[in-house]
Amino acid sequence: MTHQIKPESDNITQPYWPTLKLILSSLIVFNFYLNLADKNKISFLIGIFDLTLIPMFVFIVAFVTKNATWKSLKLSLLSSLIIYITFQTVDAIPLYFSGELSLKLYIFEPQNGVWFFLATPVWQAFFLLLPPKLKSNRLILFCILIVSLVFSYLASNYLINLSSFFSIIIYFPFFIIAYLINNEKVSSLRKKPYFIIVITTALAITALYHEESINRLIIDITKTDFISSFFVIYILKFFISIVLGSSIIYFALSTDKYAKVSNNALGVYLIHPIIFFVLLQTLTYFHVEYSLLVIILLTLSTISIALLLAFNSTIHWFIEPKLNINKLTH
């Protein structure tokens, strides 16, 4: 997997994807800390983040690696395994100190989003196995998307509690979306009038805010069993994710001005859980309450520390392993 992502096109209407990934990583950190606060007050904001951040991450990786080959996949697979094992081990440290760590948990339960680095090769392999004619057929891709949404629904409702490995199934529809969209469509989106994007986004957020009322309405209208009704609701939330993700793409920066920092987005994504653990242990020791100001300060501190650590050459190698394949194959 190539982690220093470059834009597919030099067209100014294309976002600079690494900067967007850094923003998403930073918001993931913020969301991490938000879950410590009173969820009765901020559950709606957490819901928006849950529908947007990881799905957008998946979409970006799919969008910029659509031209992956079996050769590039084989070369990146070992790097993905190194990243997974390294940060699965690092994220096991808090479990060790809390007495929750077990061999079964370490092997079968990916921690803090590291499943993503095993998921990407799996998703890429799926599309490499598809004949080129099928990958270029939008109707076929749409049918695959519908089937994947059914499996995603089942995994999110019945399997995810068994292991977060099932996130690979849950987020696969967002990987497929990238194959239905090209540079021209992204450019077209970013040229839309400002008010259209704002109104569409506001409608999506409003729909999410009135989720319970809409759920009851859908159940009353469909007059079907609960499982069918809930699947319709799941599809609606999927489209809300797409709308929110589209608004992020619309407002994303095109400049590579912050390229050096932006290319360490994965460092923030991977390192923040262990920083989170250390900072929380410190705050617990001093009996500090998690007010909004404290959460914001924790977020900024975590992002800054993670970026500083990511610039360290040794740590950076584990975030983006550089392997001499020629030596490995002799």
DARAGI-V201405 format. One record per backbone hydrogen bond with DSSP energy under -1.0 kcal/mol. CO is the residue of the C=O (numbers start at 1). NH is the residue of the N-H. If there is no record, write none. Layout:
# DARAGI-V201405
co: [CO:CO]
nh: [NH:NH]
This chain:
# DARAGI-V201405
co: [3:11:15:16:17:18:19:20:21:22:23:24:25:26:27:28:29:30:31:33:34:38:38:39:42:43:44:45:46:47:49:49:52:53:54:55:56:57:58:59:60:65:69:70:71:72:73:76:77:78:79:80:81:82:83:84:85:86:87:90:92:93:94:95:95:102:103:104:105:111:113:114:115:115:116:118:119:120:121:122:123:124:125:131:131:132:137:138:139:140:141:142:143:144:145:146:147:148:149:150:151:152:153:154:155:155:159:159:163:164:165:166:167:172:173:176:177:182:183:184:185:186:189:193:194:195:196:197:198:199:200:201:202:203:204:205:206:208:210:211:212:213:214:215:216:217:218:219:225:226:227:228:229:230:231:232:233:234:235:236:237:238:239:240:241:242:243:244:245:246:247:253:256:258:259:261:262:264:265:266:267:268:271:272:273:274:275:276:277:278:279:280:281:282:283:289:291:292:293:294:295:296:297:298:299:300:301:302:303:304:305:306:307:309:312:313:314:315:316:323:324:325]
nh: [5:14:17:20:21:22:23:24:25:26:27:28:29:30:31:32:33:34:35:36:37:41:42:43:46:47:48:49:50:51:52:53:56:57:58:59:60:61:62:63:64:68:73:74:75:76:77:80:81:82:83:84:85:86:87:88:89:90:91:93:96:97:98:100:101:106:107:108:109:114:116:117:118:119:120:122:123:124:125:126:127:128:129:134:135:136:141:142:143:144:145:146:147:148:149:150:151:152:153:154:155:156:157:158:159:160:162:163:166:167:168:170:171:176:177:179:180:186:187:188:189:190:192:197:198:199:200:201:202:203:204:205:206:207:208:209:210:211:214:215:216:217:218:219:220:221:222:223:229:230:231:232:233:234:235:236:237:238:239:240:241:242:243:244:245:246:247:248:249:250:251:16:259:262:263:264:265:268:269:270:271:272:275:276:277:278:279:280:281:282:283:284:285:286:288:291:295:296:297:298:299:300:301:302:303:304:305:306:307:308:309:310:311:312:316:317:318:319:320:325:328:329]
